[in-house]
Amino acid sequence: MDIKTFGELIDWTRNLHAHLARCLSHCATQNEEERARALLDYLAAHESEMERIVDEFKRQAATKVLDTWVYDYISHHPIKTHRTCDEPYVKLDFNGICREVFDFHDQIIFLYQTLVGKAVIPEAKELMESLLTMEQNEFKRLVRQVGRMDDL
């Protein structure tokens, strides 16, 4: 996807969460390890919720902010995820799945941090700060929940 505006960036992020949710859900049925299947189910539900939350940001944002060009702010380093979902999570154990998904979220957080630092328009900066805060808080929640699963 060629991201040119903040609205397209939000769509892109939402689509990444949606794709990851579908991939995790698909792989949950095929992983041989019981703990890994439970983790994949939980992560899929969490990513679906992230998709919904990101979509809500777009619905509440002002049209002029969504139409603001972001193209110059992004150095196109795509987020590394299994875009085709060739069942990579089927072969991973609990810790491997955690590493992959946590890295995915770290990349999104880094992207938003970069954009907050580069945004010139106050409304756009505020939107990026809000998305960043949400992603960071959801990531912390995810890490806590997965840590509890690991304790079991």
HELIX and SHEET records of a PDB file:
HELIX    1   1 PHE A    6  ALA A   28  1                                  23    
HELIX    2   2 GLU A   34  GLN A   60  1                                  27    
HELIX    3   3 THR A   63  LEU A   66  1                                   4    
HELIX    4   4 TYR A   71  TYR A   73  5                                   3    
HELIX    5   5 PRO A   88  VAL A   90  5                                   3    
HELIX    6   6 PHE A   94  LYS A  118  1                                  25    
HELIX    7   7 PRO A  122  ASP A  151  1                                  30    
END                                                                             
